[in-house]
Amino acid sequence: QSPCMKNKKHYNSFQPPFLLGIESVLANLEQSVEGGRSCAVRASKEEAESWLKRDLTCRGCGTCFGNRFVELKRHLDVCRRPSA
């Protein structure tokens, strides 16, 4: 939990689909090497902006906080992700 995380866009930029999982990155790299093409993953500006404006949701337990960033940050301090 970083004190540098100060707003909704910042939090959402570290969440899927804006932030790609390692599995997606590796699969994309493998396909680009096999196909001899660029490995860039592209989204339109509008699509990326819509991802950043999504409701705030805890990645640990799935609780939705809407636009309540301060409440989400408090929750993240105590939330325990269910064990897989």
C-alpha positions as CSV (number, residue, x, y, z in Angstrom):
1,Q,0.0,0.0,0.0
2,S,1.9,3.0,-1.3
3,P,1.3,6.5,0.1
4,C,2.0,7.6,-3.5
5,M,-1.3,6.2,-4.7
6,K,-3.5,9.2,-4.5
7,N,-6.4,8.9,-6.9
8,K,-8.7,6.6,-8.8
9,K,-6.9,6.7,-12.1
10,H,-3.6,5.7,-10.4
11,Y,-5.2,2.7,-8.7
12,N,-7.0,1.6,-11.8
13,S,-3.9,1.9,-13.9
14,F,-2.5,-1.0,-11.8
15,Q,-5.5,-3.2,-12.4
16,P,-6.6,-5.4,-15.3
17,P,-7.4,-4.8,-18.1
18,F,-5.2,-1.7,-18.1
19,L,-2.3,-3.6,-16.5
20,L,-1.7,-6.8,-18.4
21,G,-1.0,-10.1,-16.5
22,I,2.3,-11.8,-17.1
23,E,0.5,-14.7,-18.9
24,S,-0.9,-12.3,-21.5
25,V,2.4,-10.7,-22.0
26,L,4.2,-14.0,-22.5
27,A,1.6,-15.3,-24.8
28,N,1.7,-12.2,-26.9
29,L,5.5,-12.4,-27.1
30,E,5.4,-16.0,-28.2
31,Q,2.8,-15.3,-30.9
32,S,4.8,-12.3,-32.2
33,V,8.0,-14.3,-32.4
34,E,6.3,-17.2,-34.2
35,G,4.4,-14.9,-36.5
36,G,7.2,-12.4,-37.1
37,R,5.1,-9.4,-36.1
38,S,5.1,-6.7,-33.5
39,C,4.3,-7.6,-29.9
40,A,2.6,-4.3,-29.1
41,V,-0.8,-4.5,-27.3
42,R,-2.9,-1.7,-28.4
43,A,-6.1,-0.1,-27.1
44,S,-7.8,3.1,-28.3
45,K,-7.4,6.2,-26.2
46,E,-11.1,6.1,-25.4
47,E,-10.9,2.4,-24.3
48,A,-7.9,3.1,-22.0
49,E,-9.6,6.1,-20.5
50,S,-12.7,4.1,-19.9
51,W,-10.7,1.5,-18.0
52,L,-9.2,4.2,-15.8
53,K,-12.7,5.5,-15.0
54,R,-14.1,2.2,-13.8
55,D,-15.5,1.8,-10.3
56,L,-12.9,1.1,-7.7
57,T,-12.9,-2.6,-6.8
58,C,-10.7,-4.4,-4.3
59,R,-8.6,-7.0,-6.2
60,G,-8.4,-9.1,-3.0
61,C,-12.1,-9.7,-2.2
62,G,-14.0,-8.0,-5.0
63,T,-15.8,-5.4,-2.9
64,C,-16.9,-2.4,-5.1
65,F,-16.2,1.1,-3.8
66,G,-17.5,3.1,-6.7
67,N,-15.7,6.4,-6.5
68,R,-14.9,6.2,-2.8
69,F,-11.1,6.2,-3.0
70,V,-10.3,7.0,0.7
71,E,-12.6,4.2,1.7
72,L,-10.9,1.8,-0.7
73,K,-7.4,2.7,0.7
74,R,-8.6,2.1,4.3
75,H,-10.0,-1.3,3.2
76,L,-6.8,-2.3,1.4
77,D,-4.9,-1.9,4.7
78,V,-7.0,-4.7,6.3
79,C,-8.3,-6.8,3.4
80,R,-6.9,-10.3,3.2
81,R,-7.2,-12.0,-0.2
82,P,-8.8,-15.4,0.0
83,S,-6.2,-18.1,-0.4
84,A,-6.3,-19.9,-3.7
